[in-house]
Amino acid sequence: MKEIEVTCPCCEAKLTVDVLTRQVMRTRLPETGKARDPWAAAHEKVRDRGAAGTDKLDKALSNETNKHARLDDAFEKAREKLRREQDE
């Protein structure tokens, strides 16, 4: 029976897996003694994703709302530059 040891990316537990049967034979919690709750971690990720999405939407809306004023300013600057070049 051949076994390999892998580390869980979520909770950092050490898993000993039988290669032939693909079954977990042993599980050891991380040495630090604080195993992360996968449900709590998933809940935090989903909660943060919602807040980040709202922030992105607010930023995009603000950018779109101010677009008209920014384009008017850029047009006026270009017009002034053209006038100065024609005067010279």
C-alpha positions, 0 to 999 in steps of 0.5 A, a space after each residue: 500500500 502506497 501512501 502520500 501526505 498532502 496539506 489541505 489548502 483550506 485548513 492546513 491539516 496534513 492528510 495521509 492518502 492511500 494512492 490505490 484506493 484514493 481514501 484519506 487514511 489519517 488526518 492531523 490538524 495543523 501544529 498551531 492548534 487553530 484549524 480554520 472553520 471552512 464554513 466561516 472562511 467561505 462565509 467571509 469570502 462571499 460577504 467580502 465579494 458582495 462588498 467589493 462588488 458594491 464598491 466597484 459598481 459605485 465607482 463605475 457609476 461615479 466615473 460615468 456620472 462625471 464623464 460629461 464634465 471631464 470630456 467638456 474640460 478636455 475639449 476646452 483645453 484642446 480648444 484653448 491650445 488650438 487658439 494659442 497655436 493659431 495666435 502664434 
